[in-house]
Amino acid sequence: MSENIVILMIGVSTFLGALGLIALIWAVKTGQFDDHSKFIDAVRHDNEEDLQDAAMMEEKKKQHRQKKKLDKQNYMPPD
């Protein structure tokens, strides 16, 4: 490849990267990624059954961790 083509490719890629960075900064500053109603919608659509399922899953995870901890304490290597 010619030296001029490599320089051109580096220049174009640097320009496009800078353009993408400027677009990202603009989007963050103007609030494009903000979702103010996220938590309100989540609470609105929760029901008692979903909350009970979540509590049951947490309890199962807790029991699994306790069982795993006991298995580690009672571990004996094979002969």
N, CA, C and O atoms as a Maestro MAE file, in Angstrom:
{
 s_m_m2io_version
 :::
 2.0.0
}

f_m_ct {
 s_m_title
 :::
 protein
 m_atom[316] {
  # First column is atom index #
  i_m_mmod_type
  r_m_x_coord
  r_m_y_coord
  r_m_z_coord
  i_m_residue_number
  s_m_chain_name
  s_m_pdb_residue_name
  s_m_pdb_atom_name
  i_m_atomic_number
  :::
  1 25 0.832 -1.179 0.000 1 A "MET " " N  " 7
  2 3 0.000 0.000 0.000 1 A "MET " " CA " 6
  3 2 0.875 1.240 0.000 1 A "MET " " C  " 6
  4 15 1.983 1.261 0.537 1 A "MET " " O  " 8
  5 25 0.355 2.222 -0.596 2 A "SER " " N  " 7
  6 3 1.072 3.479 -0.668 2 A "SER " " CA " 6
  7 2 0.984 4.205 0.679 2 A "SER " " C  " 6
  8 15 0.011 4.073 1.421 2 A "SER " " O  " 8
  9 25 2.013 4.956 0.955 3 A "GLU " " N  " 7
  10 3 2.062 5.719 2.202 3 A "GLU " " CA " 6
  11 2 0.942 6.745 2.263 3 A "GLU " " C  " 6
  12 15 0.422 7.022 3.344 3 A "GLU " " O  " 8
  13 25 0.568 7.304 1.146 4 A "ASN " " N  " 7
  14 3 -0.503 8.308 1.105 4 A "ASN " " CA " 6
  15 2 -1.852 7.698 1.459 4 A "ASN " " C  " 6
  16 15 -2.670 8.340 2.117 4 A "ASN " " O  " 8
  17 25 -2.089 6.459 1.025 5 A "ILE " " N  " 7
  18 3 -3.356 5.800 1.325 5 A "ILE " " CA " 6
  19 2 -3.464 5.515 2.818 5 A "ILE " " C  " 6
  20 15 -4.533 5.687 3.404 5 A "ILE " " O  " 8
  21 25 -2.381 5.085 3.432 6 A "VAL " " N  " 7
  22 3 -2.388 4.812 4.872 6 A "VAL " " CA " 6
  23 2 -2.672 6.094 5.647 6 A "VAL " " C  " 6
  24 15 -3.463 6.093 6.590 6 A "VAL " " O  " 8
  25 25 -2.032 7.174 5.254 7 A "ILE " " N  " 7
  26 3 -2.268 8.464 5.916 7 A "ILE " " CA " 6
  27 2 -3.715 8.894 5.735 7 A "ILE " " C  " 6
  28 15 -4.330 9.399 6.673 7 A "ILE " " O  " 8
  29 25 -4.269 8.701 4.537 8 A "LEU " " N  " 7
  30 3 -5.661 9.050 4.268 8 A "LEU " " CA " 6
  31 2 -6.605 8.199 5.120 8 A "LEU " " C  " 6
  32 15 -7.576 8.719 5.670 8 A "LEU " " O  " 8
  33 25 -6.331 6.908 5.232 9 A "MET " " N  " 7
  34 3 -7.177 6.021 6.030 9 A "MET " " CA " 6
  35 2 -7.139 6.407 7.514 9 A "MET " " C  " 6
  36 15 -8.172 6.392 8.184 9 A "MET " " O  " 8
  37 25 -5.969 6.748 8.022 10 A "ILE " " N  " 7
  38 3 -5.852 7.172 9.425 10 A "ILE " " CA " 6
  39 2 -6.616 8.473 9.640 10 A "ILE " " C  " 6
  40 15 -7.314 8.627 10.642 10 A "ILE " " O  " 8
  41 25 -6.490 9.388 8.724 11 A "GLY " " N  " 7
  42 3 -7.191 10.669 8.847 11 A "GLY " " CA " 6
  43 2 -8.697 10.506 8.808 11 A "GLY " " C  " 6
  44 15 -9.404 11.110 9.615 11 A "GLY " " O  " 8
  45 25 -9.206 9.693 7.877 12 A "VAL " " N  " 7
  46 3 -10.652 9.488 7.767 12 A "VAL " " CA " 6
  47 2 -11.177 8.765 9.005 12 A "VAL " " C  " 6
  48 15 -12.228 9.137 9.528 12 A "VAL " " O  " 8
  49 25 -10.473 7.741 9.486 13 A "SER " " N  " 7
  50 3 -10.946 7.016 10.660 13 A "SER " " CA " 6
  51 2 -10.915 7.894 11.912 13 A "SER " " C  " 6
  52 15 -11.796 7.787 12.766 13 A "SER " " O  " 8
  53 25 -9.920 8.748 12.024 14 A "THR " " N  " 7
  54 3 -9.863 9.682 13.156 14 A "THR " " CA " 6
  55 2 -11.025 10.665 13.097 14 A "THR " " C  " 6
  56 15 -11.639 10.970 14.119 14 A "THR " " O  " 8
  57 25 -11.323 11.154 11.909 15 A "PHE " " N  " 7
  58 3 -12.441 12.088 11.723 15 A "PHE " " CA " 6
  59 2 -13.766 11.419 12.091 15 A "PHE " " C  " 6
  60 15 -14.578 12.006 12.807 15 A "PHE " " O  " 8
  61 25 -13.986 10.199 11.608 16 A "LEU " " N  " 7
  62 3 -15.233 9.500 11.914 16 A "LEU " " CA " 6
  63 2 -15.348 9.166 13.402 16 A "LEU " " C  " 6
  64 15 -16.438 9.237 13.969 16 A "LEU " " O  " 8
  65 25 -14.240 8.805 14.031 17 A "GLY " " N  " 7
  66 3 -14.261 8.546 15.471 17 A "GLY " " CA " 6
  67 2 -14.596 9.795 16.267 17 A "GLY " " C  " 6
  68 15 -15.368 9.746 17.225 17 A "GLY " " O  " 8
  69 25 -14.007 10.920 15.859 18 A "ALA " " N  " 7
  70 3 -14.299 12.189 16.532 18 A "ALA " " CA " 6
  71 2 -15.754 12.581 16.332 18 A "ALA " " C  " 6
  72 15 -16.398 13.083 17.253 18 A "ALA " " O  " 8
  73 25 -16.272 12.356 15.136 19 A "LEU " " N  " 7
  74 3 -17.672 12.662 14.846 19 A "LEU " " CA " 6
  75 2 -18.599 11.815 15.726 19 A "LEU " " C  " 6
  76 15 -19.589 12.321 16.254 19 A "LEU " " O  " 8
  77 25 -18.278 10.536 15.880 20 A "GLY " " N  " 7
  78 3 -19.071 9.669 16.751 20 A "GLY " " CA " 6
  79 2 -19.003 10.099 18.205 20 A "GLY " " C  " 6
  80 15 -20.015 10.069 18.906 20 A "GLY " " O  " 8
  81 25 -17.831 10.498 18.668 21 A "LEU " " N  " 7
  82 3 -17.674 10.968 20.041 21 A "LEU " " CA " 6
  83 2 -18.468 12.252 20.283 21 A "LEU " " C  " 6
  84 15 -19.101 12.408 21.328 21 A "LEU " " O  " 8
  85 25 -18.432 13.160 19.324 22 A "ILE " " N  " 7
  86 3 -19.203 14.410 19.437 22 A "ILE " " CA " 6
  87 2 -20.692 14.099 19.486 22 A "ILE " " C  " 6
  88 15 -21.426 14.703 20.269 22 A "ILE " " O  " 8
  89 25 -21.148 13.158 18.650 23 A "ALA " " N  " 7
  90 3 -22.569 12.782 18.658 23 A "ALA " " CA " 6
  91 2 -22.965 12.176 19.999 23 A "ALA " " C  " 6
  92 15 -24.048 12.465 20.507 23 A "ALA " " O  " 8
  93 25 -22.109 11.341 20.579 24 A "LEU " " N  " 7
  94 3 -22.399 10.732 21.878 24 A "LEU " " CA " 6
  95 2 -22.474 11.795 22.975 24 A "LEU " " C  " 6
  96 15 -23.390 11.776 23.797 24 A "LEU " " O  " 8
  97 25 -21.530 12.705 22.989 25 A "ILE " " N  " 7
  98 3 -21.530 13.771 24.003 25 A "ILE " " CA " 6
  99 2 -22.772 14.634 23.860 25 A "ILE " " C  " 6
  100 15 -23.391 15.000 24.859 25 A "ILE " " O  " 8
  101 25 -23.146 14.964 22.619 26 A "TRP " " N  " 7
  102 3 -24.349 15.756 22.390 26 A "TRP " " CA " 6
  103 2 -25.579 15.022 22.913 26 A "TRP " " C  " 6
  104 15 -26.433 15.629 23.559 26 A "TRP " " O  " 8
  105 25 -25.677 13.731 22.643 27 A "ALA " " N  " 7
  106 3 -26.842 12.948 23.069 27 A "ALA " " CA " 6
  107 2 -26.941 12.892 24.585 27 A "ALA " " C  " 6
  108 15 -28.037 12.984 25.137 27 A "ALA " " O  " 8
  109 25 -25.813 12.742 25.262 28 A "VAL " " N  " 7
  110 3 -25.833 12.689 26.729 28 A "VAL " " CA " 6
  111 2 -26.224 14.041 27.312 28 A "VAL " " C  " 6
  112 15 -27.011 14.110 28.256 28 A "VAL " " O  " 8
  113 25 -25.677 15.111 26.752 29 A "LYS " " N  " 7
  114 3 -25.976 16.448 27.285 29 A "LYS " " CA " 6
  115 2 -27.417 16.872 27.052 29 A "LYS " " C  " 6
  116 15 -27.978 17.611 27.861 29 A "LYS " " O  " 8
  117 25 -28.029 16.418 25.961 30 A "THR " " N  " 7
  118 3 -29.406 16.826 25.677 30 A "THR " " CA " 6
  119 2 -30.426 15.879 26.281 30 A "THR " " C  " 6
  120 15 -31.628 16.083 26.107 30 A "THR " " O  " 8
  121 25 -29.976 14.839 26.993 31 A "GLY " " N  " 7
  122 3 -30.897 13.955 27.699 31 A "GLY " " CA " 6
  123 2 -31.529 12.892 26.829 31 A "GLY " " C  " 6
  124 15 -32.626 12.429 27.143 31 A "GLY " " O  " 8
  125 25 -30.893 12.491 25.761 32 A "GLN " " N  " 7
  126 3 -31.457 11.473 24.872 32 A "GLN " " CA " 6
  127 2 -31.563 10.111 25.558 32 A "GLN " " C  " 6
  128 15 -32.413 9.304 25.182 32 A "GLN " " O  " 8
  129 25 -30.729 9.840 26.543 33 A "PHE " " N  " 7
  130 3 -30.722 8.543 27.197 33 A "PHE " " CA " 6
  131 2 -31.473 8.540 28.524 33 A "PHE " " C  " 6
  132 15 -31.501 7.516 29.207 33 A "PHE " " O  " 8
  133 25 -32.074 9.651 28.898 34 A "ASP " " N  " 7
  134 3 -32.808 9.731 30.155 34 A "ASP " " CA " 6
  135 2 -34.185 9.105 29.993 34 A "ASP " " C  " 6
  136 15 -34.857 9.312 28.982 34 A "ASP " " O  " 8
  137 25 -34.595 8.344 30.990 35 A "ASP " " N  " 7
  138 3 -35.917 7.720 31.003 35 A "ASP " " CA " 6
  139 2 -36.532 8.008 32.360 35 A "ASP " " C  " 6
  140 15 -36.359 7.244 33.309 35 A "ASP " " O  " 8
  141 25 -37.246 9.113 32.441 36 A "HIS " " N  " 7
  142 3 -37.779 9.560 33.725 36 A "HIS " " CA " 6
  143 2 -38.958 8.722 34.197 36 A "HIS " " C  " 6
  144 15 -39.234 8.675 35.396 36 A "HIS " " O  " 8
  145 25 -39.655 8.064 33.288 37 A "SER " " N  " 7
  146 3 -40.832 7.293 33.690 37 A "SER " " CA " 6
  147 2 -40.532 5.808 33.878 37 A "SER " " C  " 6
  148 15 -41.454 5.012 34.055 37 A "SER " " O  " 8
  149 25 -39.273 5.430 33.843 38 A "LYS " " N  " 7
  150 3 -38.901 4.018 33.942 38 A "LYS " " CA " 6
  151 2 -39.392 3.389 35.248 38 A "LYS " " C  " 6
  152 15 -40.028 2.335 35.232 38 A "LYS " " O  " 8
  153 25 -39.104 4.021 36.350 39 A "PHE " " N  " 7
  154 3 -39.465 3.453 37.641 39 A "PHE " " CA " 6
  155 2 -40.966 3.568 37.902 39 A "PHE " " C  " 6
  156 15 -41.549 2.701 38.553 39 A "PHE " " O  " 8
  157 25 -41.581 4.609 37.409 40 A "ILE " " N  " 7
  158 3 -43.028 4.770 37.585 40 A "ILE " " CA " 6
  159 2 -43.764 3.671 36.838 40 A "ILE " " C  " 6
  160 15 -44.707 3.084 37.368 40 A "ILE " " O  " 8
  161 25 -43.340 3.387 35.604 41 A "ASP " " N  " 7
  162 3 -43.977 2.326 34.825 41 A "ASP " " CA " 6
  163 2 -43.740 0.963 35.456 41 A "ASP " " C  " 6
  164 15 -44.628 0.111 35.433 41 A "ASP " " O  " 8
  165 25 -42.570 0.746 36.012 42 A "ALA " " N  " 7
  166 3 -42.269 -0.534 36.640 42 A "ALA " " CA " 6
  167 2 -43.185 -0.779 37.832 42 A "ALA " " C  " 6
  168 15 -43.681 -1.890 38.014 42 A "ALA " " O  " 8
  169 25 -43.410 0.235 38.632 43 A "VAL " " N  " 7
  170 3 -44.279 0.086 39.800 43 A "VAL " " CA " 6
  171 2 -45.733 -0.069 39.366 43 A "VAL " " C  " 6
  172 15 -46.491 -0.825 39.973 43 A "VAL " " O  " 8
  173 25 -46.110 0.637 38.331 44 A "ARG " " N  " 7
  174 3 -47.489 0.590 37.863 44 A "ARG " " CA " 6
  175 2 -47.869 -0.812 37.373 44 A "ARG " " C  " 6
  176 15 -49.013 -1.238 37.534 44 A "ARG " " O  " 8
  177 25 -46.924 -1.514 36.787 45 A "HIS " " N  " 7
  178 3 -47.227 -2.822 36.214 45 A "HIS " " CA " 6
  179 2 -46.892 -3.981 37.151 45 A "HIS " " C  " 6
  180 15 -47.126 -5.138 36.801 45 A "HIS " " O  " 8
  181 25 -46.358 -3.697 38.319 46 A "ASP " " N  " 7
  182 3 -46.103 -4.755 39.296 46 A "ASP " " CA " 6
  183 2 -47.417 -5.150 39.946 46 A "ASP " " C  " 6
  184 15 -48.285 -4.311 40.186 46 A "ASP " " O  " 8
  185 25 -47.548 -6.421 40.223 47 A "ASN " " N  " 7
  186 3 -48.703 -6.870 40.976 47 A "ASN " " CA " 6
  187 2 -48.217 -7.761 42.113 47 A "ASN " " C  " 6
  188 15 -47.026 -8.048 42.230 47 A "ASN " " O  " 8
  189 25 -49.130 -8.177 42.923 48 A "GLU " " N  " 7
  190 3 -48.763 -8.939 44.120 48 A "GLU " " CA " 6
  191 2 -48.110 -10.273 43.755 48 A "GLU " " C  " 6
  192 15 -47.178 -10.718 44.426 48 A "GLU " " O  " 8
  193 25 -48.601 -10.905 42.695 49 A "GLU " " N  " 7
  194 3 -48.048 -12.198 42.289 49 A "GLU " " CA " 6
  195 2 -46.587 -12.064 41.846 49 A "GLU " " C  " 6
  196 15 -45.762 -12.916 42.176 49 A "GLU " " O  " 8
  197 25 -46.266 -11.012 41.109 50 A "ASP " " N  " 7
  198 3 -44.879 -10.789 40.682 50 A "ASP " " CA " 6
  199 2 -43.972 -10.557 41.883 50 A "ASP " " C  " 6
  200 15 -42.846 -11.053 41.919 50 A "ASP " " O  " 8
  201 25 -44.457 -9.810 42.859 51 A "LEU " " N  " 7
  202 3 -43.660 -9.551 44.051 51 A "LEU " " CA " 6
  203 2 -43.443 -10.829 44.861 51 A "LEU " " C  " 6
  204 15 -42.363 -11.035 45.415 51 A "LEU " " O  " 8
  205 25 -44.454 -11.680 44.933 52 A "GLN " " N  " 7
  206 3 -44.306 -12.946 45.649 52 A "GLN " " CA " 6
  207 2 -43.313 -13.860 44.927 52 A "GLN " " C  " 6
  208 15 -42.510 -14.539 45.567 52 A "GLN " " O  " 8
  209 25 -43.372 -13.874 43.597 53 A "ASP " " N  " 7
  210 3 -42.416 -14.674 42.824 53 A "ASP " " CA " 6
  211 2 -40.984 -14.198 43.063 53 A "ASP " " C  " 6
  212 15 -40.071 -15.009 43.219 53 A "ASP " " O  " 8
  213 25 -40.795 -12.875 43.091 54 A "ALA " " N  " 7
  214 3 -39.461 -12.328 43.328 54 A "ALA " " CA " 6
  215 2 -38.969 -12.691 44.726 54 A "ALA " " C  " 6
  216 15 -37.800 -13.036 44.900 54 A "ALA " " O  " 8
  217 25 -39.843 -12.616 45.714 55 A "ALA " " N  " 7
  218 3 -39.458 -12.972 47.081 55 A "ALA " " CA " 6
  219 2 -39.121 -14.459 47.174 55 A "ALA " " C  " 6
  220 15 -38.178 -14.837 47.869 55 A "ALA " " O  " 8
  221 25 -39.881 -15.302 46.481 56 A "MET " " N  " 7
  222 3 -39.619 -16.730 46.499 56 A "MET " " CA " 6
  223 2 -38.272 -17.037 45.831 56 A "MET " " C  " 6
  224 15 -37.527 -17.887 46.318 56 A "MET " " O  " 8
  225 25 -37.957 -16.366 44.737 57 A "MET " " N  " 7
  226 3 -36.680 -16.574 44.059 57 A "MET " " CA " 6
  227 2 -35.516 -16.150 44.950 57 A "MET " " C  " 6
  228 15 -34.488 -16.826 44.989 57 A "MET " " O  " 8
  229 25 -35.668 -15.045 45.659 58 A "GLU " " N  " 7
  230 3 -34.628 -14.600 46.585 58 A "GLU " " CA " 6
  231 2 -34.415 -15.632 47.691 58 A "GLU " " C  " 6
  232 15 -33.278 -15.910 48.073 58 A "GLU " " O  " 8
  233 25 -35.500 -16.195 48.200 59 A "GLU " " N  " 7
  234 3 -35.397 -17.204 49.247 59 A "GLU " " CA " 6
  235 2 -34.686 -18.453 48.723 59 A "GLU " " C  " 6
  236 15 -33.868 -19.043 49.428 59 A "GLU " " O  " 8
  237 25 -34.996 -18.855 47.489 60 A "LYS " " N  " 7
  238 3 -34.333 -20.022 46.896 60 A "LYS " " CA " 6
  239 2 -32.833 -19.762 46.714 60 A "LYS " " C  " 6
  240 15 -32.012 -20.647 46.954 60 A "LYS " " O  " 8
  241 25 -32.490 -18.571 46.296 61 A "LYS " " N  " 7
  242 3 -31.072 -18.221 46.127 61 A "LYS " " CA " 6
  243 2 -30.350 -18.274 47.462 61 A "LYS " " C  " 6
  244 15 -29.223 -18.760 47.556 61 A "LYS " " O  " 8
  245 25 -31.019 -17.764 48.502 62 A "LYS " " N  " 7
  246 3 -30.427 -17.757 49.834 62 A "LYS " " CA " 6
  247 2 -30.210 -19.177 50.333 62 A "LYS " " C  " 6
  248 15 -29.161 -19.481 50.900 62 A "LYS " " O  " 8
  249 25 -31.189 -20.046 50.128 63 A "GLN " " N  " 7
  250 3 -31.055 -21.438 50.541 63 A "GLN " " CA " 6
  251 2 -29.953 -22.140 49.762 63 A "GLN " " C  " 6
  252 15 -29.204 -22.940 50.322 63 A "GLN " " O  " 8
  253 25 -29.854 -21.845 48.475 64 A "HIS " " N  " 7
  254 3 -28.814 -22.460 47.651 64 A "HIS " " CA " 6
  255 2 -27.422 -22.040 48.127 64 A "HIS " " C  " 6
  256 15 -26.507 -22.860 48.191 64 A "HIS " " O  " 8
  257 25 -27.270 -20.752 48.461 65 A "ARG " " N  " 7
  258 3 -25.975 -20.267 48.972 65 A "ARG " " CA " 6
  259 2 -25.619 -20.947 50.289 65 A "ARG " " C  " 6
  260 15 -24.468 -21.325 50.506 65 A "ARG " " O  " 8
  261 25 -26.623 -21.103 51.181 66 A "GLN " " N  " 7
  262 3 -26.369 -21.763 52.462 66 A "GLN " " CA " 6
  263 2 -25.982 -23.230 52.256 66 A "GLN " " C  " 6
  264 15 -25.080 -23.741 52.920 66 A "GLN " " O  " 8
  265 25 -26.666 -23.896 51.337 67 A "LYS " " N  " 7
  266 3 -26.363 -25.297 51.059 67 A "LYS " " CA " 6
  267 2 -24.962 -25.431 50.475 67 A "LYS " " C  " 6
  268 15 -24.217 -26.347 50.825 67 A "LYS " " O  " 8
  269 25 -24.615 -24.521 49.591 68 A "LYS " " N  " 7
  270 3 -23.287 -24.540 48.979 68 A "LYS " " CA " 6
  271 2 -22.206 -24.317 50.040 68 A "LYS " " C  " 6
  272 15 -21.152 -24.952 50.009 68 A "LYS " " O  " 8
  273 25 -22.482 -23.409 50.976 69 A "LYS " " N  " 7
  274 3 -21.532 -23.129 52.046 69 A "LYS " " CA " 6
  275 2 -21.341 -24.355 52.943 69 A "LYS " " C  " 6
  276 15 -20.218 -24.670 53.338 69 A "LYS " " O  " 8
  277 25 -22.438 -25.044 53.261 70 A "LEU " " N  " 7
  278 3 -22.348 -26.255 54.071 70 A "LEU " " CA " 6
  279 2 -21.604 -27.353 53.324 70 A "LEU " " C  " 6
  280 15 -20.822 -28.086 53.929 70 A "LEU " " O  " 8
  281 25 -21.832 -27.478 52.029 71 A "ASP " " N  " 7
  282 3 -21.131 -28.487 51.243 71 A "ASP " " CA " 6
  283 2 -19.630 -28.225 51.226 71 A "ASP " " C  " 6
  284 15 -18.835 -29.164 51.230 71 A "ASP " " O  " 8
  285 25 -19.246 -26.971 51.208 72 A "LYS " " N  " 7
  286 3 -17.819 -26.634 51.237 72 A "LYS " " CA " 6
  287 2 -17.206 -27.020 52.584 72 A "LYS " " C  " 6
  288 15 -16.075 -27.504 52.641 72 A "LYS " " O  " 8
  289 25 -17.946 -26.809 53.650 73 A "GLN " " N  " 7
  290 3 -17.426 -27.116 54.972 73 A "GLN " " CA " 6
  291 2 -17.300 -28.629 55.191 73 A "GLN " " C  " 6
  292 15 -16.390 -29.088 55.881 73 A "GLN " " O  " 8
  293 25 -18.216 -29.392 54.600 74 A "ASN " " N  " 7
  294 3 -18.236 -30.845 54.785 74 A "ASN " " CA " 6
  295 2 -17.487 -31.574 53.693 74 A "ASN " " C  " 6
  296 15 -17.583 -32.798 53.605 74 A "ASN " " O  " 8
  297 25 -16.757 -30.882 52.873 75 A "TYR " " N  " 7
  298 3 -16.073 -31.504 51.738 75 A "TYR " " CA " 6
  299 2 -14.902 -32.364 52.221 75 A "TYR " " C  " 6
  300 15 -14.092 -31.939 53.044 75 A "TYR " " O  " 8
  301 25 -14.840 -33.566 51.693 76 A "MET " " N  " 7
  302 3 -13.711 -34.459 51.959 76 A "MET " " CA " 6
  303 2 -13.202 -34.951 50.606 76 A "MET " " C  " 6
  304 15 -13.969 -35.468 49.795 76 A "MET " " O  " 8
  305 25 -11.913 -34.786 50.375 77 A "PRO " " N  " 7
  306 3 -11.393 -35.253 49.081 77 A "PRO " " CA " 6
  307 2 -11.476 -36.768 48.966 77 A "PRO " " C  " 6
  308 15 -11.428 -37.475 49.972 77 A "PRO " " O  " 8
  309 25 -11.602 -37.265 47.741 78 A "PRO " " N  " 7
  310 3 -11.672 -38.731 47.574 78 A "PRO " " CA " 6
  311 2 -10.355 -39.385 47.927 78 A "PRO " " C  " 6
  312 15 -9.292 -38.773 47.824 78 A "PRO " " O  " 8
  313 25 -10.436 -40.641 48.347 79 A "ASP " " N  " 7
  314 3 -9.228 -41.387 48.733 79 A "ASP " " CA " 6
  315 2 -8.443 -41.808 47.530 79 A "ASP " " C  " 6
  316 15 -7.398 -42.445 47.666 79 A "ASP " " O  " 8
  :::
 }
 m_bond[315] {
  # First column is bond index #
  i_m_from
  i_m_to
  i_m_order
  :::
  1 1 2 1
  2 2 3 1
  3 3 4 2
  4 3 5 1
  5 5 6 1
  6 6 7 1
  7 7 8 2
  8 7 9 1
  9 9 10 1
  10 10 11 1
  11 11 12 2
  12 11 13 1
  13 13 14 1
  14 14 15 1
  15 15 16 2
  16 15 17 1
  17 17 18 1
  18 18 19 1
  19 19 20 2
  20 19 21 1
  21 21 22 1
  22 22 23 1
  23 23 24 2
  24 23 25 1
  25 25 26 1
  26 26 27 1
  27 27 28 2
  28 27 29 1
  29 29 30 1
  30 30 31 1
  31 31 32 2
  32 31 33 1
  33 33 34 1
  34 34 35 1
  35 35 36 2
  36 35 37 1
  37 37 38 1
  38 38 39 1
  39 39 40 2
  40 39 41 1
  41 41 42 1
  42 42 43 1
  43 43 44 2
  44 43 45 1
  45 45 46 1
  46 46 47 1
  47 47 48 2
  48 47 49 1
  49 49 50 1
  50 50 51 1
  51 51 52 2
  52 51 53 1
  53 53 54 1
  54 54 55 1
  55 55 56 2
  56 55 57 1
  57 57 58 1
  58 58 59 1
  59 59 60 2
  60 59 61 1
  61 61 62 1
  62 62 63 1
  63 63 64 2
  64 63 65 1
  65 65 66 1
  66 66 67 1
  67 67 68 2
  68 67 69 1
  69 69 70 1
  70 70 71 1
  71 71 72 2
  72 71 73 1
  73 73 74 1
  74 74 75 1
  75 75 76 2
  76 75 77 1
  77 77 78 1
  78 78 79 1
  79 79 80 2
  80 79 81 1
  81 81 82 1
  82 82 83 1
  83 83 84 2
  84 83 85 1
  85 85 86 1
  86 86 87 1
  87 87 88 2
  88 87 89 1
  89 89 90 1
  90 90 91 1
  91 91 92 2
  92 91 93 1
  93 93 94 1
  94 94 95 1
  95 95 96 2
  96 95 97 1
  97 97 98 1
  98 98 99 1
  99 99 100 2
  100 99 101 1
  101 101 102 1
  102 102 103 1
  103 103 104 2
  104 103 105 1
  105 105 106 1
  106 106 107 1
  107 107 108 2
  108 107 109 1
  109 109 110 1
  110 110 111 1
  111 111 112 2
  112 111 113 1
  113 113 114 1
  114 114 115 1
  115 115 116 2
  116 115 117 1
  117 117 118 1
  118 118 119 1
  119 119 120 2
  120 119 121 1
  121 121 122 1
  122 122 123 1
  123 123 124 2
  124 123 125 1
  125 125 126 1
  126 126 127 1
  127 127 128 2
  128 127 129 1
  129 129 130 1
  130 130 131 1
  131 131 132 2
  132 131 133 1
  133 133 134 1
  134 134 135 1
  135 135 136 2
  136 135 137 1
  137 137 138 1
  138 138 139 1
  139 139 140 2
  140 139 141 1
  141 141 142 1
  142 142 143 1
  143 143 144 2
  144 143 145 1
  145 145 146 1
  146 146 147 1
  147 147 148 2
  148 147 149 1
  149 149 150 1
  150 150 151 1
  151 151 152 2
  152 151 153 1
  153 153 154 1
  154 154 155 1
  155 155 156 2
  156 155 157 1
  157 157 158 1
  158 158 159 1
  159 159 160 2
  160 159 161 1
  161 161 162 1
  162 162 163 1
  163 163 164 2
  164 163 165 1
  165 165 166 1
  166 166 167 1
  167 167 168 2
  168 167 169 1
  169 169 170 1
  170 170 171 1
  171 171 172 2
  172 171 173 1
  173 173 174 1
  174 174 175 1
  175 175 176 2
  176 175 177 1
  177 177 178 1
  178 178 179 1
  179 179 180 2
  180 179 181 1
  181 181 182 1
  182 182 183 1
  183 183 184 2
  184 183 185 1
  185 185 186 1
  186 186 187 1
  187 187 188 2
  188 187 189 1
  189 189 190 1
  190 190 191 1
  191 191 192 2
  192 191 193 1
  193 193 194 1
  194 194 195 1
  195 195 196 2
  196 195 197 1
  197 197 198 1
  198 198 199 1
  199 199 200 2
  200 199 201 1
  201 201 202 1
  202 202 203 1
  203 203 204 2
  204 203 205 1
  205 205 206 1
  206 206 207 1
  207 207 208 2
  208 207 209 1
  209 209 210 1
  210 210 211 1
  211 211 212 2
  212 211 213 1
  213 213 214 1
  214 214 215 1
  215 215 216 2
  216 215 217 1
  217 217 218 1
  218 218 219 1
  219 219 220 2
  220 219 221 1
  221 221 222 1
  222 222 223 1
  223 223 224 2
  224 223 225 1
  225 225 226 1
  226 226 227 1
  227 227 228 2
  228 227 229 1
  229 229 230 1
  230 230 231 1
  231 231 232 2
  232 231 233 1
  233 233 234 1
  234 234 235 1
  235 235 236 2
  236 235 237 1
  237 237 238 1
  238 238 239 1
  239 239 240 2
  240 239 241 1
  241 241 242 1
  242 242 243 1
  243 243 244 2
  244 243 245 1
  245 245 246 1
  246 246 247 1
  247 247 248 2
  248 247 249 1
  249 249 250 1
  250 250 251 1
  251 251 252 2
  252 251 253 1
  253 253 254 1
  254 254 255 1
  255 255 256 2
  256 255 257 1
  257 257 258 1
  258 258 259 1
  259 259 260 2
  260 259 261 1
  261 261 262 1
  262 262 263 1
  263 263 264 2
  264 263 265 1
  265 265 266 1
  266 266 267 1
  267 267 268 2
  268 267 269 1
  269 269 270 1
  270 270 271 1
  271 271 272 2
  272 271 273 1
  273 273 274 1
  274 274 275 1
  275 275 276 2
  276 275 277 1
  277 277 278 1
  278 278 279 1
  279 279 280 2
  280 279 281 1
  281 281 282 1
  282 282 283 1
  283 283 284 2
  284 283 285 1
  285 285 286 1
  286 286 287 1
  287 287 288 2
  288 287 289 1
  289 289 290 1
  290 290 291 1
  291 291 292 2
  292 291 293 1
  293 293 294 1
  294 294 295 1
  295 295 296 2
  296 295 297 1
  297 297 298 1
  298 298 299 1
  299 299 300 2
  300 299 301 1
  301 301 302 1
  302 302 303 1
  303 303 304 2
  304 303 305 1
  305 305 306 1
  306 306 307 1
  307 307 308 2
  308 307 309 1
  309 309 310 1
  310 310 311 1
  311 311 312 2
  312 311 313 1
  313 313 314 1
  314 314 315 1
  315 315 316 2
  :::
 }
}
